[in-house]
């Protein structure tokens, strides 16, 4: 049974309502159980109808009819089971508060006092709070795109990074970008950003808590890559959309990079730095 229908039944019983506006879910439920009768756009309910709904909630769904309407908002699936028989009643996302992390190739992931070696092109799915509590890393490398996050072993630029940073995926609809930001704020460690070489990438990098630098090829290689790129339409769109933010960049490196990017007028995706991408992508 849907969360919407359960809430409607709770509303009817708790409000001791004598009529309720018709909807597809209510119509089917009342029709299946022979409850109430329809009058125009409303169903008319008597005391017996409301008692049958209370008994159905209690006996069939194992939900106390006095349960607050918003009781399932944002709770975990296991907590939802304590309120009723369906863990899917909660509005919380299954992977809420989770992030994807790894370490660079040949370097261990440091968690809970252990050195963890993950297979190539793999990562650890974990609650961001647990990372903050147990991480032994002194700095963080945030990677914007999943393909680059997955293919760290075939991205030569990453081999030159010193030390052993925690590698964090920026996020998407599965791994929320806000959870990544919460992690960075709570850890308070220096952040290096590996993002697209375009206007949006500059703003994304500058938005990270504890941001220190944007990862780039050496200046000669960067100019070569930008001069070969022909993605002008994406650059024009981003510049138009983010011009105010670009003109107010505070970080010196980002300001300098914006001058270079604006000179070439192209949007260079970070995937171009993966060595197993064959040929031009533009």
C-alpha positions as CSV (number, residue, x, y, z in Angstrom):
1,X,0.0,0.0,0.0
2,X,1.3,3.4,-0.9
3,X,2.4,5.9,1.7
4,X,-0.1,8.4,0.3
5,X,-3.0,6.1,0.8
6,X,-1.9,5.2,4.4
7,X,-1.7,8.9,5.2
8,X,-5.2,9.4,3.8
9,X,-6.6,6.6,6.0
10,X,-4.8,8.0,9.1
11,X,-6.2,11.4,8.3
12,X,-9.7,10.1,8.1
13,X,-9.5,8.1,11.4
14,X,-7.7,10.7,13.4
15,X,-9.9,13.6,12.2
16,X,-13.0,11.5,12.6
17,X,-14.0,12.7,9.1
18,X,-17.5,12.2,7.8
19,X,-16.5,12.9,4.2
20,X,-13.3,12.7,2.2
21,X,-12.4,13.9,-1.3
22,X,-12.2,11.2,-3.9
23,X,-8.9,10.1,-5.4
24,X,-7.8,7.1,-7.5
25,X,-6.2,5.3,-4.5
26,X,-9.1,6.0,-2.1
27,X,-11.7,5.0,-4.7
28,X,-10.1,1.6,-5.3
29,X,-9.6,1.0,-1.5
30,X,-13.2,1.9,-0.6
31,X,-14.5,-0.1,-3.6
32,X,-12.5,-3.2,-2.6
33,X,-13.6,-3.1,1.0
34,X,-17.1,-1.8,0.5
35,X,-16.5,1.2,2.7
36,X,-18.6,4.4,2.6
37,X,-20.5,5.7,-0.5
38,X,-19.7,8.3,-3.0
39,X,-21.5,11.6,-3.3
40,X,-20.2,13.8,-6.1
41,X,-16.4,14.3,-5.5
42,X,-16.5,13.0,-2.0
43,X,-16.9,9.8,-0.1
44,X,-19.3,9.9,2.9
45,X,-18.2,7.9,5.9
46,X,-20.1,6.9,9.1
47,X,-18.7,5.6,12.4
48,X,-18.7,2.0,11.2
49,X,-16.7,2.9,8.2
50,X,-14.1,4.7,10.3
51,X,-13.9,1.8,12.7
52,X,-13.3,-0.7,9.8
53,X,-10.4,1.6,8.6
54,X,-8.9,1.6,12.1
55,X,-9.1,-2.1,12.3
56,X,-7.5,-2.5,8.8
57,X,-4.6,-0.2,9.8
58,X,-4.0,-2.1,13.0
59,X,-4.6,-5.7,11.9
60,X,-3.5,-5.8,8.3
61,X,-0.8,-3.1,8.1
62,X,0.3,-3.2,11.8
63,X,0.0,0.6,12.0
64,X,-1.5,2.2,15.0
65,X,-4.2,4.5,13.7
66,X,-3.0,7.2,16.1
67,X,0.4,7.3,14.4
68,X,1.3,10.9,13.4
69,X,0.8,11.6,9.7
70,X,4.4,12.7,9.2
71,X,5.9,9.9,11.2
72,X,7.7,8.3,8.2
73,X,9.3,11.6,7.0
74,X,13.1,11.1,6.6
75,X,13.4,8.0,8.8
76,X,15.4,4.9,7.9
77,X,13.9,1.8,6.4
78,X,14.5,-0.3,9.6
79,X,12.8,2.4,11.7
80,X,9.9,2.4,9.2
81,X,9.4,-1.3,10.1
82,X,8.8,-0.3,13.7
83,X,5.9,2.0,12.7
84,X,4.3,-0.5,10.3
85,X,4.8,-3.6,8.2
86,X,6.5,-1.9,5.2
87,X,10.0,-0.5,5.3
88,X,9.4,1.3,2.0
89,X,7.0,3.7,3.7
90,X,9.9,6.0,4.6
91,X,10.7,8.9,2.3
92,X,14.4,8.6,3.1
93,X,16.7,7.5,0.2
94,X,18.2,4.1,0.5
95,X,21.7,5.5,0.1
96,X,21.1,8.6,2.1
97,X,24.3,10.1,3.7
98,X,26.5,7.7,1.8
99,X,29.6,8.6,-0.3
100,X,32.0,6.7,-2.6
101,X,35.7,6.8,-1.6
102,X,38.9,5.1,-2.6
103,X,42.7,5.7,-2.6
104,X,45.0,6.3,-5.5
105,X,46.5,3.2,-7.2
106,X,49.2,1.5,-5.2
107,X,48.3,3.5,-2.1
108,X,46.2,2.1,0.8
109,X,42.8,3.4,1.9
110,X,43.3,4.3,5.6
111,X,40.1,3.6,7.7
112,X,39.6,2.5,11.2
113,X,43.3,2.1,11.8
114,X,43.7,-0.3,8.9
115,X,45.3,-0.2,5.5
116,X,42.7,-1.3,2.9
117,X,43.7,-2.2,-0.7
118,X,40.8,-2.2,-3.1
119,X,40.8,-3.8,-6.5
120,X,41.4,-1.6,-9.6
121,X,38.3,0.3,-10.7
122,X,36.5,-0.2,-7.4
123,X,35.4,2.0,-4.5
124,X,33.9,1.8,-1.0
125,X,30.3,2.8,-0.4
126,X,30.1,4.2,3.1
127,X,28.3,6.8,5.3
128,X,30.2,10.0,5.3
129,X,30.1,10.3,9.1
130,X,32.0,7.0,9.3
131,X,34.7,8.3,7.1
132,X,35.1,11.4,9.3
133,X,35.3,9.3,12.4
134,X,37.9,6.7,11.1
135,X,39.9,8.2,8.3
136,X,43.7,8.3,8.6
137,X,44.2,10.5,5.5
138,X,45.8,13.9,5.8
139,X,44.2,15.5,2.7
140,X,41.5,14.8,0.1
141,X,41.3,14.6,-3.6
142,X,37.8,15.2,-4.9
143,X,37.0,13.9,-8.4
144,X,34.1,15.4,-10.2
145,X,33.1,12.8,-12.8
146,X,32.4,9.1,-12.1
147,X,34.4,7.9,-15.1
148,X,37.5,9.6,-13.8
149,X,36.9,8.4,-10.3
150,X,36.6,4.8,-11.6
151,X,39.7,5.0,-13.9
152,X,42.3,6.5,-11.6
153,X,44.7,3.8,-12.6
154,X,44.7,5.0,-16.2
155,X,45.0,8.7,-15.5
156,X,48.7,9.6,-15.6
157,X,48.1,13.0,-14.1
158,X,47.2,11.4,-10.8
159,X,50.5,9.6,-10.5
160,X,52.2,12.9,-9.7
161,X,50.1,13.6,-6.6
162,X,52.2,13.5,-3.5
163,X,51.3,11.7,-0.3
164,X,48.2,9.5,0.1
165,X,45.0,11.6,-0.2
166,X,41.5,10.2,0.4
167,X,39.9,10.1,-3.0
168,X,36.2,11.2,-2.9
169,X,33.6,11.2,-5.6
170,X,31.9,14.5,-5.8
171,X,28.4,13.0,-6.1
172,X,25.3,12.5,-8.2
173,X,21.7,11.4,-7.7
174,X,23.0,8.2,-6.1
175,X,25.8,9.7,-4.0
176,X,24.5,13.2,-3.1
177,X,27.0,16.0,-3.7
178,X,25.8,17.6,-0.4
179,X,27.1,14.5,1.5
180,X,30.5,14.9,0.0
181,X,30.5,18.5,1.1
182,X,29.5,17.5,4.6
183,X,32.4,15.1,4.7
184,X,34.9,17.8,3.6
185,X,33.6,20.3,6.1
186,X,33.7,17.8,9.0
187,X,37.2,16.5,8.1
188,X,38.7,19.9,7.7
189,X,41.6,18.6,5.6
190,X,43.2,20.3,2.5
191,X,41.2,19.6,-0.7
192,X,42.5,19.2,-4.2
193,X,39.9,19.3,-6.9
194,X,40.1,17.3,-10.1
195,X,37.3,18.7,-12.2
196,X,36.4,19.6,-15.8
197,X,38.5,22.4,-17.3
198,X,35.6,24.7,-18.0
199,X,33.7,27.5,-16.3
200,X,31.5,25.1,-14.3
201,X,34.5,23.2,-13.2
202,X,36.1,26.3,-11.7
203,X,33.0,27.1,-9.7
204,X,32.7,23.5,-8.5
205,X,36.3,23.5,-7.4
206,X,35.9,26.8,-5.5
207,X,32.8,25.6,-3.8
208,X,34.5,22.7,-1.9
209,X,35.1,23.3,1.8
210,X,38.9,23.6,2.6
211,X,39.7,24.0,-1.1
212,X,43.4,24.5,-1.7
213,X,44.1,23.8,-5.4
214,X,42.7,22.6,-8.7
215,X,44.6,19.7,-10.2
216,X,45.9,20.6,-13.7
217,X,48.4,19.3,-16.2
218,X,51.6,21.4,-16.5
219,X,50.9,24.7,-18.3
220,X,52.3,23.6,-21.7
221,X,50.1,20.5,-21.8
222,X,47.1,22.4,-20.6
223,X,47.5,24.9,-23.5
224,X,47.9,22.0,-25.9
225,X,44.7,20.3,-24.7
226,X,42.7,23.5,-24.8
227,X,43.9,24.5,-28.3
228,X,42.9,21.0,-29.6
229,X,39.4,21.2,-28.0
230,X,36.5,22.4,-30.1
231,X,33.7,22.3,-27.5
232,X,32.8,26.0,-27.9
233,X,29.0,25.7,-27.5
234,X,29.2,24.2,-24.0
235,X,31.7,26.9,-23.0
236,X,29.4,29.7,-24.3
237,X,26.5,28.2,-22.4
238,X,28.4,27.9,-19.1
239,X,29.9,31.4,-19.4
240,X,26.6,32.9,-20.0
241,X,25.0,31.0,-17.0
242,X,27.9,31.5,-14.5
243,X,29.4,34.9,-15.6
244,X,28.8,36.6,-12.3
245,X,30.5,33.8,-10.3
246,X,33.4,33.7,-12.7
247,X,34.1,37.4,-12.4
248,X,34.1,37.1,-8.6
249,X,36.4,34.1,-8.1
250,X,38.4,34.7,-5.0
251,X,41.1,31.9,-5.3
252,X,44.2,33.1,-7.2
253,X,44.7,29.9,-9.1
254,X,41.1,29.8,-10.2
255,X,41.3,33.4,-11.3
256,X,44.4,32.7,-13.4
257,X,42.8,29.5,-14.9
258,X,39.7,31.5,-15.8
259,X,41.8,33.9,-17.9
260,X,43.3,30.9,-19.8
261,X,39.9,29.2,-20.3
262,X,38.3,32.4,-21.4
263,X,41.1,33.0,-24.0
264,X,40.5,29.6,-25.6
265,X,36.7,29.6,-25.2
266,X,36.3,25.8,-25.0
267,X,35.0,23.3,-22.4
268,X,37.6,20.6,-21.8
269,X,36.2,17.5,-20.0
270,X,38.5,15.9,-17.5
271,X,37.8,12.5,-19.2
272,X,40.3,13.6,-21.9
273,X,43.1,13.0,-19.4
274,X,42.3,9.3,-19.2
275,X,45.0,7.4,-21.2
276,X,42.7,4.6,-22.5
277,X,40.4,7.1,-24.3
278,X,41.4,6.6,-27.9
279,X,41.2,9.4,-30.4
280,X,39.5,12.8,-30.2
281,X,36.2,13.1,-28.4
282,X,35.2,16.4,-30.0
